[in-house]
């Protein structure tokens, strides 16, 4: 299991000498303090939980006193069996020595049990087998007895020791499972990344004497350390991060080990924080002891811990995403409500204002020239404000989804002509050139809404195009779509911010003398997308901006179907 940790050689990182490499990376390290409460409890806390290998080593190297006690137990068994020789057969006397071997294996482990097995055979031969008080054996059958007794004693001692070790391992596994369960509960209740980092650091230090740090991706692409919640730096334990190894772990989603860094106060082990969706960060470890067996022996536990931390980090990420989404939804509903209320409440006074301005301009006798110009200007400004309110109301309706499309098969040039007619006052000094391909069929669209798209795009071009320059409208067939464009000879758009021009209340120039609130293009995108098309903007090579949108061609009716519909309408009208 420990072999799954990837070993990194020096030449895999940099061809330069190791010491200059570390010095060159000093700007990329972070120092993280360890809580004073943890440092003060270093000697008070118990040693880390023993691994199975540690227990096996301790069993193999039992204390000398255990062998002495095992010899005393065998001697005690001999003393107990001697008075019983007159009453029991030798086969029953053997059971006493076997019982002694079992007790020694339970109490002192495998080594003393093996010694007790050989000693029990020797004591049984010396004190109980004729001729007594001698190791001489007159009857050959006792040799078989000695062999069976020795094998049984060794097997019993081995089995008892194995069961004892299994019970110990099961107890340790249960304790670690309980600790991981408690850790999972604490991580599940963490509200910030700093709390997750504190919980992980306390656990690793308490259980394995390992310093740790959680690294998460930053906006600039590097991995930055999570700021701990507790910043008390009375006694700090500091270790550093090698960014290149951390990024390697994050990119490959595999553990990375570099033991040479441990002596330079660097983290030597890096575990990825993997979730089912992606890698959320890196867990950097710096053991207090330079012994690599501590980490390798606990590799499965560290992988489990990394998974728990990764789940906690991902949970906090999605909590932030859900919270931001709720805020966006609430703000969107509030904005739509405000837009709808404003547009409805202001339309009546604006209509009255336009009517009063019209009555002033049409009054008889006519007003003097200065007053007549003032009334005209008042009327134009009132109409402009009314247009803005119309845009607000349309945007509120489109966002609320209450607008139902009334699609009909009709030629595009009729809508283009109607839009130009509505904007004739704004196009007095800007000619409009319309080019519609002859193979463009009838299109199914809502004439009122598509007319609003043309009005907004043409008005937008008229605002930014210099006087006397032409506005060009082109429509052609492109596969299964009709491509329509409105181009001007103005200054163009900022290519970096071009994608955001179709958002609400976004303008090409934030501080501009050109009137507008940044809703026209947002309305255009909502209408075009509701028809199943797309809209984009780009700069023309010869100068100016070009807004292009597409509409699906669909399956327009043939000439015979149109004639039948016209005849049917004529019959109904005649009746």
Secondary structure, 3 states (H helix, E strand, C coil): CHHHCEECCHHHHCCCCHHHHHHHCHHHCCCCCCCHHHHHCCCCCCCCCCCHHHHHHHHHCCCHHHHHHHHHHHHHHHHHHHHHCCCCCHHHHHHHHHHHHHHHHHHHCHHHHHHHHHHHHHHHHHHCCCCCCCCCCCCCHHHHHHHHHHHHHHHHHHHHHHHHHHHHHHHHHHHHHHHHHHHHHHHHCCCCHHHHHHHHHHHHHHHHCEEEEEEEECCCCCEEECCCCCCCCCCCCCCECCHHHHHHHHHHCCCEECHHHHHHCECCEEEEEECCCCEEEEEEEEECCCCCHHHHHCHHHHHHHHHHHHHHHHHHHHHHHHHHHHHHHHHHHHHHHHHHHHHHHHHHHHHHHHHHHHHHHCCCCCCCHHHHHHHHHHHHHHHHHHHHHHHHHHHHHHHHCCCCCCCEEECHHHHHHHHHHHCCCCCCCCCEEEEECCCCCCEEECHHHHHHHHHHHHHHHHHHCCCCCCEEEEEEEECCEEEEEEECCCCCCCCCCHHHHHCCCCCCCCCCCCCCCCCHHHHHHHHHHHCCCCEEEEECCCCCEEEEEEEECCCCCCHHHHHHHHHHHHHHHHC
